Amino acid sequence: MQVNLDDIMGLAEVCEMTGKSKNYIKEYQKRGQFPEPVKVLASSPLWLKEQIQTWIDTPRTRGRRKLSE
């Protein structure tokens, strides 16, 4: 698979593209609700722009989930 370097994004670029904070992105990663990075470097995970655009375009439920009783 050949990747254009302009299509690779670090955390700062992902935050800029999504309008979300680093903490928001990290929390969604912990929950498993954010795309897995294609590579994790010591300085930052890396994603493909296409992954992030797909995440942005995918509807998500808003608010907290109710705990089952």
C-alpha positions in Angstrom: 0.0 0.0 0.0 1.5 3.3 -1.0 0.6 6.3 1.1 0.9 9.9 0.3 2.7 11.7 3.2 0.1 14.5 3.0 -2.5 11.9 4.0 -0.8 11.1 7.3 -1.9 13.0 10.4 -0.6 13.2 14.0 -2.7 14.1 17.0 -2.4 17.8 16.5 -3.7 17.6 12.9 -6.5 15.2 14.0 -7.6 17.8 16.6 -7.5 20.5 14.1 -9.5 18.5 11.6 -12.1 17.3 14.1 -12.3 20.4 16.2 -11.8 18.3 19.3 -9.2 18.5 22.0 -6.3 16.1 22.6 -8.0 14.9 25.8 -11.3 14.2 23.9 -9.5 12.2 21.2 -7.5 10.2 23.9 -10.7 9.5 25.8 -12.5 8.2 22.7 -9.4 6.1 21.9 -9.6 4.5 25.4 -13.2 3.7 24.9 -12.5 2.1 21.6 -14.6 4.7 19.8 -11.9 6.2 17.6 -10.0 4.7 14.7 -6.9 2.8 15.6 -3.7 4.6 14.4 -1.9 3.1 11.5 1.4 3.6 13.4 2.3 4.7 16.9 5.5 6.7 17.3 7.1 7.9 20.5 5.9 11.4 19.8 2.3 10.7 18.6 0.0 8.1 17.0 -0.5 8.5 13.2 -3.7 8.2 11.3 -4.7 8.4 7.7 -6.8 11.4 6.8 -9.4 9.0 5.3 -9.8 7.2 8.7 -10.5 10.5 10.4 -12.9 11.7 7.7 -14.9 8.5 8.0 -15.1 8.9 11.8 -16.3 12.5 11.4 -18.9 11.4 8.8 -20.2 8.5 11.0 -23.2 9.5 13.2 -22.7 8.9 17.0 -25.2 8.9 19.8 -24.8 11.9 22.1 -24.8 12.0 25.8 -24.0 9.5 28.4 -25.1 5.9 28.1 -27.6 4.7 30.7 -26.3 2.0 33.1 -28.4 -1.1 33.0 -30.0 -2.1 36.3 
